[in-house]
Amino acid sequence: MAKNTPFTVENHILVPKHSLINQKEKDEIIKEYNISISNLPRILNSDKAIQDLKVKDGDIIKVERQSPTAGKTVFYRLVVNE
């Protein structure tokens, strides 16, 4: 019989890797894609996938997904309040 281990969303196989980027990376992304922060898709600060990252409004989250057809894809999301 398997042990009862607490379920954590961020370790689930279907949840892609989420990481908080620093200010330097944030500036590089804005420059590279020629966008403003408001152009990024949003993610709520209450999202369970980022609960352990200690995020605040205006932070940017890097989401890395593995795909059998596309390989590794990277997305960026802006953290917002509910």
C-alpha positions in Angstrom: 0.0 0.0 0.0 1.3 3.4 -0.9 2.1 6.1 1.7 -0.2 9.0 2.0 1.8 11.9 0.8 0.4 15.4 0.6 -0.6 16.5 -2.9 1.3 19.4 -4.3 0.1 21.0 -7.5 3.6 22.2 -8.6 4.9 18.6 -8.6 2.0 17.1 -10.7 3.1 15.7 -14.1 0.5 17.9 -16.0 1.6 21.2 -14.4 4.4 22.9 -16.3 7.4 24.4 -14.5 6.7 27.9 -13.2 9.6 30.2 -12.1 9.9 33.8 -11.0 12.2 35.9 -13.2 14.4 38.7 -11.9 14.3 42.4 -12.9 17.2 41.9 -15.5 15.3 39.1 -17.2 12.1 41.1 -17.1 13.8 44.1 -18.9 15.3 41.7 -21.5 12.0 40.1 -22.3 10.3 43.5 -22.7 13.1 44.7 -25.0 13.4 41.4 -27.0 9.6 41.2 -27.8 9.1 45.0 -28.0 6.1 44.8 -25.6 4.9 46.5 -22.5 4.1 44.5 -19.3 0.4 44.9 -19.9 0.6 42.9 -23.2 1.5 39.7 -21.3 -1.2 37.2 -20.4 -2.1 37.2 -16.8 -1.9 34.8 -13.9 -3.6 35.3 -10.6 -1.3 35.6 -7.5 -3.6 33.0 -5.9 -2.9 30.4 -8.6 -1.8 27.1 -6.9 1.0 26.6 -9.4 2.9 29.7 -8.1 1.9 29.6 -4.4 5.4 28.8 -3.2 7.1 31.5 -5.3 6.3 34.4 -3.1 5.1 36.6 -6.0 3.6 40.1 -5.9 1.7 42.2 -8.5 3.8 43.1 -11.5 6.1 40.1 -11.2 6.6 38.0 -14.3 6.4 34.2 -14.2 8.3 32.0 -16.7 6.3 28.9 -17.7 8.2 26.1 -19.4 6.3 23.3 -21.1 7.6 20.1 -22.7 5.8 19.0 -25.8 6.5 15.8 -27.8 6.0 17.7 -31.1 7.2 21.2 -30.3 9.9 20.4 -27.8 10.4 22.9 -25.0 8.2 26.0 -25.2 8.5 29.1 -22.9 5.7 31.5 -22.0 5.6 34.5 -19.8 2.8 35.7 -17.6 2.1 38.8 -15.5 1.1 38.3 -11.9 -2.1 40.2 -10.9 -4.4 40.4 -7.9 -7.8 38.7 -8.1 
